[in-house]
Amino acid sequence: MNPLSRTRAFFPVTEEIAYLNHAGVAPISTRVEEALARFVSEATRRGALHYDRFYDAEVERVRNRAATLLGARPEEIAFTKNTTEGIGLVAAGLDWSPGDRVVTCDLEYPSNVYPWWNLQRLGVETTLLPGQDGRLPLEAVETALHEPRTRLLALSSVEFGSGARNDLEALGRLCAQTGVLFCVDGIQSIGCLPMDVSSSGIDFLAADGHKWMLSVEGCALFYCATRVIDAIHPRVVGWRSVTDNTNFDDYHLNLQSGAGRFEEGTPNTPGIFALGAAIDLLLEIGVEEIEARVLELNDRLVDGLQEKRAHLRSPLGDSDRSGIVSFTVAGEEPRRTAARLRREGIFVIERRGGVRASPHFYNDDDEIDRLLRAL
């Protein structure tokens, strides 16, 4: 028996749907539901009476748990509302000069394109490297990083359409060798694949909690390495940005030394409660175990798709694959395939010209087989 089968009871969504869309918006677990209920109960019955030991204490506890998940230090973690905001902190906060270049890829989700395009008014150029077969060749990145005035590389840990996993350690080494900053959109891997921002040489990372982390929308993690924190000027400064920030009578602009300087005001406390419970579950299981189970499910899916002569659009190499499997069925538009499967209670989605399936650790073999039978 799959050792993670016990976790299935935490996800009542399985009673109604074969939920294979964790690369989109994931369902939450009963553990997250209980954390939200705990927040609501305290807010309803006692309001802010115990603010410091209930709300503030949980915010800092979750910050520590998030740091463990990412391989970071707690002072390098800030809470934002979504991935785009985290990337925007970097785009808006760096000192740019006309002629500076940002390198990214034409496979990226718009959240990792538009913040850089928005710098055109400052004379900053954005290079969209062309992907090949759903992935970005490392050689193309290396060449681009050696181009004059390249300041920053912005890539996803996993490409949202094809599911191609980028080699973050190799990319981090290239950035270190060329003196280029490295900004990662981590939303398609955090909670599914192991992440160590330190060993990968990542300077900045942003990831919302509502996909593979199995939390709610509207609460995200932003990582800023200590070595580069002073390179980012907070685009908004508020009462939480500064030291001694509960002393409301003494105005000053002494920013917090860590990433807390980017949390300008009251945080999304219920979102942090939810994210904390979600991260607790991930760490209890172990991300390495989660990765192994997700890849096992995807192996089963890939084998079945190949038997049915479906066209696989995701890379299959051990170092390239992720939690996403993209495919097409001969004679049927991907949008129609996805809609047909959803009508049969199998939740997949069309993305970038393919049907995208993205199971998580609590899914079982039968749900994969249901998808294959429905095809």
N, C-alpha and C positions, 0 to 999 in steps of 0.2 A: 504494500500500500504506500502511496505517496505520503511521506512524513509531514507534509504541509496540509494534508486533508483536514486536519483539526481546525485550521484557520477558516475553512469555508463557512462555518457557522457564524463567523463575524460579519458576513456579507449577505444579508437577506435578499439582495438583488438576485441572487442565484435561484431563488424560488420562482422567479418569473421570467428571467432573461438570461441567455448565454451572453454575458457582457464581455465583449472583446474590443473595447474602444478606450483603453487606458491611455493611449496616446492622444486622446481627445479630452473629454471630461470624465473623470472616474467617479464611480459611486463611493460613498463613504462607508466605513465599517460601524458596527455597533459601538466600538471603542471610541470613535470620534463622536458618535451620537451622544454617548454618555458624558464626554468631556464638555460638549455644548450644553447639555442639560445641567451639568454642575455649574457652569458659568451662569446660566439663566437663573438657576435656583438662588445663587448667591446675590445676583443683581436684583432679583425680585424681593428677597426676604431681608437683605441687609444693606443693599445699595453699596455705597463706598465706605462703609464703616471700617472694614478691614482691608482697605485698598492696598496697603503696602505688603501685608503678609498673604494676601490672596491673589490679587491681580498682578502687582509688580513682581512678586516672587515667582509666579508661573511664567511671566515673560522672560525672566532671566534663566529659569530652568530650561525652557524651550530653546533659548539661545545656545545654552551649553550642549543640549542634545543635537541641535542642528550642526554645531561645530564638529561634533563627533561623527555625524553622518557624512560631512564633507571633507574631513581630514584637516580641519582648520582650527584656529583658536577662537574662543567665544568673542573676544574683542574685535574679531574680523567679520562678524556677522551682524547684519542689520535686517530688520523686517520692512518690506515694502508691500505695495498692494498687488503687484504682478511682475512678470518678467520684463515687460516693456519699461516699467519704471526703473528697474535696476539697470538695464542697458542705457536708459536715458540719463541716469546719474553720471555715467561715464562720458557719454557723448556731450552732455551739457557742461560737465565739470572740468574737462581737460582744457588747458591753454592751447588753443589751436592757432596756427599761422597759415596764411594763404599759401597754397602749394603742398600742404601736408596731405598724406594719403592714408586712407583706411582700406584694408583688403578684406573682402568677404566673398561670398559665393552666390551664384544664381539658384542654388538649391535651398536657400535659407527661408525660414518663415519670415513674413514681413516685419515682425518685431525686431529682427536683427538686420534690417535693411533701412527702414524709414528713419530711425534716429540718426543714422550716418548720412543719409541723403539730405536730412534737414540742415546739415552743416555746410551745404553748398553756398549759403549766404555769407559764410566766413571764408570762402575760397578753398574749402577742404574737398578733395576729390575722393570718391569712393569707387574702388575697382571691384566689379563683380566677376570673379573668376568662373569660367564655364565648367559645370560639372560634367562628368562622363559616366554614363550608365548608372546614374543615381548617386555618384560619389565624387569627391574632389581629390584628384591625384596629389599626393604629397609633393611630388616634383614641381607641380604648378605653384604651390604655396611657397616653396623654397625660392623659386625664381622671383616671385612677386615681392617677397620680403627683402630681397637684395636691391629692389628698385629704390632710387633716391627718394627721400622724404617720406618713406613709409613709417607711420607712427604706431599703427595698431592693427592687429589681426582680430577679426570678429567672426567666430564660427560656432556652430552648434556642436554639442557632444555627439548627438545623433541627428541625422537629417530627417525632418518630420515626414517627408513623402516616401522616400525609399527605405528608410530605416538603416542607412549606412552609418556605421560607427566610425567617427574620426579618431585617429591615434593622437590623443591629447598629449601624451608624454613626448612623442616625436615632434609635435607642433610646438610644445613648450620649449623644447631644446632649440628648435630653429629660431624662435622668438628671442631666447636668451642670447644666442650667438649673434643675432643681428641688432639687438637692442630695441626690439619692437614689443610694445605692450600686447598682452594676450587677454582678450575678453571672450568668455564662453557663455552661450545660452545653454544651460544645463537641463532644461525642462523635460527633454525626452530621455533622460537617463537617470536623474536623481530619484532613488527609490526602487530602481530596477537593476541598475548596473553599478558596481563599486565606483566610488569617486574619491580621489585624494588630490585636492587642489595644490597641496604643497609639493608633492613629488612630481606633479604634472607641470609645475611652473606657471600656473594660472595666476594672473593678476586680478581679474575681476570675473565673477560668475553670478548669473541671475537665474532663478528658477521658481516658478509659481508652484503651489502645493497641490493643485487640483488634478494633476495627471498621475504619474507613477507614484507620487507620495501619498495618494489616496486621501487627500484632505479637501477642504472647501475652496471655492474660488475667492479671490480677493485678498489672499495673504501669501506672500512670497518671501524667499530668502535672497539676500544680496551679500555676496562675499567680496571684500576688498582686502587684499594682502597688505599687511602692515607696512611693507617696504615701499608701497606706492600710494598710501593713503593721503599724503600731503600733495600728491599730484592732482587730486580731485577737489575742486572747490564746490561745496554743497550749493546746489542751485536754489534751495530754499533753506533758510536758517530760522529755527523757532526755539521755543523754550526747552525742548528735549535735546537740542543739538549741543548744548553747552554743559560745562561742568557745574556741579552743585545746582542742578536744575530744579530742585524743589524749593530753593530759596527765591521766591518770586519778588522779593523787594530789592534785590541787588542786581541791577542790569549790568551785563558784561558780555563780551564776545569771545570768551575762552572756550573754544570748541573742545568737545570730548576727544580724547586721544585716539579712540577706536572708531569703528564703523557706526557706533551709536550717533555720531554727529549727523548722519543722514536721516535719522528718525526725527523729523522736525517738530512733530506734535503728537497728540494722543494716538497710540497705535490701535490697530484692529484687534482688540483684546480677544473677542470671541473667536476670531480667525486664528489667533495664536494658540488659544486653548485647543482648537480642533487640530491644528498642525502639530502641536506637541503630542497629542494622543496618536496621531498617524505615524509620526517619527518613532515614538516609543515602540509601536508594533513592528516597524521595519527593523529597528535595532535588535529587538528581542528575537526575531527570526534570523536575522543576519543577511546583509545584502548579497554576500557571496552565494548563500543558499537560495535566495530569491532569484538571482541571475541564473543559477543552474536549472531551477525549475522552469523559469520562463523559456529558456532556450530549449529545454526538453519538450515543452509543449509546442514550440515553434518547429522543432525537428519533426514532430508528428504531423503538424500541419503541412510542412514543406513536402514530406514524403507523400502525403495523400494528394496534394496538388499536382505533384509530378506524375503520379499514377493517372490522374485525370487529364493530363496534358495541358494544365493551365500554364500560363506564361508568368514566371516568377520575375519580379522587378526588384527584389531586394538582394543584396549581396549575400552569399552563403558561406564565405570564408570564416573560419573561427574568430579571427581578429576583426572582422568587418560587421558581423551581424549584431542585432540588438533585439529589443522586444517587439519590433515591428516587422510584419511580413506583408509585402505589397504584391498583388497579383492581378491578372486579368483572365477572363474566361472567353474563349473563342466565340465570336458571334454575338456577344452581349456587351453593351456599354457598361463600364464600371459603376456608373450611377444607378443603372437599372439592377445590376447584380446586388449592390449594397441595399437598395430599397427592397428587393425581393427577400433577401436574407432577414432584414429587419421585420418584415411582415411575418416571418416564421419564428420571431423571437430571438434572433441572433444579431446582436448589435455590432456591426462593422460600419465603416464609412468610406466614401470615395475621397481620395486625396491625390493630387498631382497625376491624374490619369490612371490610377490603379485602385483596387479595393484594398483598404488597409485594415488588417487585423492586428490587434495588440493585446494578447492575453496577459494576465498577471498571475501571481503565485497561487491564488485561491481557486483559479479556474481548474477544471478537471479534464481528463482525457475525453469524456463523453461529449463535452461541449465542443471540442475540436472535431470530433467525429460527426456531431450534428451539423456543423458547418459543411463538412465534406459531403455528407449525405444530401444536404440541401442543394449542393451544386450539381 
